[in-house]
């Protein structure tokens, strides 16, 4: 119960703190996508949430609607910038406001990924907490290629520990990761 209260307070505080930023940035990004890539602005996809309930996740659209191209060719120039800067994830603040997600938790899986893996028992345990905008896996191993099973194990570490301290630790680790990513992208280096 303490963990859920702590998580709710952190989510509420961060939503209020980020509100002025989002009031300015969300419309600007939306207009840029409309000008350079056309509509729609948002990518909406069904994901698996808390207790295996499905919800619609929102992201800024980063790919062309032309399905004849390969996946890497479909990423637009604007989309590439949004992905590198993680700004494509900003619309998920709507999901946090709706309590489909939290700022911290395992990244939500698609139905296909959940059903296609051999480790479904792990995935079910993973869904015993709210999915997050950032998670232990993303904060701990950014830029590293990890197998699905390795990611699940790291996510389950979070599920097993789930303390208020861990929430703050993941948030601080995420800020550090974003700063390093921004610094490397600015200098043209890759992570």
N, C-alpha and C positions, 0 to 999 in steps of 0.2 A: 504494500500500500504506500509506503514512504517513497519508493522508487517512482511509482506512477504520479504521485503528487509533485515530486521533484521534477520529473519530466514535463509535466503540464506547466509548472511555473517557468521553467526554462523556455519552453515553446512560446508561452504567452509573452514573456519578457523580450525574447528575440523578435517576435512578430511586431511588437510595438517599436522596438529599437530600429528595425529595418523598414518600417512603414514609410518614413520620409524618402528614403533611398528608392524604394519601389514605386512610389507615386511618380517619381521622375523617370526612372530607368525603364520600367515595364512599357510605358507608352512609346518611348524613344526606340526601343528594340523592336516593338511591334511595327512601327512606321518604317524602320529600316528594312525589315523582312518584307513588308508589303511593296516597298519601292524596288528593291533589288531581286526579290524572289517571287513576288506575287503572293496571293493568298493560298491556303489558309495560314494564319500566323502560328497557330498552336498544333502540336502533335498530341493526339489523345490516344491512349492505349489502355486496355484492361490489364490490371496487375492483381496479384494475390496479396491481400493485406492481413491484418490481425485476425487470428482464428480462421484462416483460409477464406475470408470473405473477399469478394472481388470489388474493386473500385477502379475508377478511371483516373489515370495519372496524367498530369499536364506538363508539357515541355514546350519550349519554343521549337518550331519546325526548323531543322537544320539540313534537310535533304530535299532535292528536287522531286517533283511529282512524277518525273519521267521514269517509268519502271523498266525501260529498255536498257538503261545503263547499269553498270555494276554498282555495288553498294558504295565503294570508295569514290566512284565517279559522280554519284548522286549527291555527295556532300557539297553544298554550295560554299562560296567564299565567305559569306556572312555566317553560314552554319559552322564552318571550320573555326572561325574566330569564337563563336558562341560556345562551341564544344571545348576548345582549348582553355577558355577563360571560365568554364563551367556556368556561364550566364544562361545557357539553355535550360538549366534546372530551376531558374527563378520562379516560373509559374507553379512549381510544386508548393510554394507558400500557400496557394489555394488549398491544396491537399492537407497541409498542416492545419490551416484554419478550420477545415471541415473535420479534422481529427481522423482522417484516413491515414495520415502519416505523422511523424514527429521530425524534429531536426536531426535526431540521432537514432539510429536503428539499422538493422540489416536492409540493404537496398531491396525494394520489392521485386519479386520475380514475375515473369509472365506465366500464364497458365501452361503454355507449351513447355517452357523450361521446367516448371514444377513437375509436370506429368512425364517428361521425357527422360528424367534422370533416375539412376538406380538408387539414389540416396533420398528417396521421398520421406523416409522417417525423419531424417535430419531436417528436411525442408519443412515438415509439419511442426517440429519443435521450434524451428526458426520463426515460424509465424505466430508463436505465442506472445510476441511483443509487437508493438507498432513498427512498421517499416520506417526507414529514415531517409532524409535528404542526403545525409552522410552516415557512414557506418565505420565500425572498427576496421573492417577490411580496407576500405578506401583510405582511411587515415593512416593505417599502419603500413600498407604496401602499395602506395600509389606508384604508377609507372612500372610496376612489376607485373609480369604475366603469371597468374596463378590459375591452377585448375579449379574447376567448379567445386570439387571435393575440398580442396585447400581453403577456398573462400567460405564454404559452409562451416568448416571447422573453426575458422576465425570468428564467424558470425555466432556460432554456438558458444564460444568463449564469452562473448558479450551477453548472450541470453542467460548463461549460467551465473555470471558475476552480477550483472545489472545493478550497479550502485550509482548513487548520485555523483560520486567522485569520478567514476568511469565516464559518465555523460560529459562532465566538464573536460576530462582528459581528451576525449575524442574530439570535442569542439576545438580545443586548443591545437591538437595535432592537425586537424583539418585546416585551420587558419594558416598554420605553418606550411602545410602542403600547398595551399593555394598561393601563398606568397612566393614560395620557391618556384612553382609552376609559372607564375606571372613573370618573375625575374628571368627565368630561362627562356620563356617565349619572347620576352622583350629583347634579349640579346641574340635571338635566333637559334639558340641551342635547343636540343630536344631532351626530353626527360627520359 
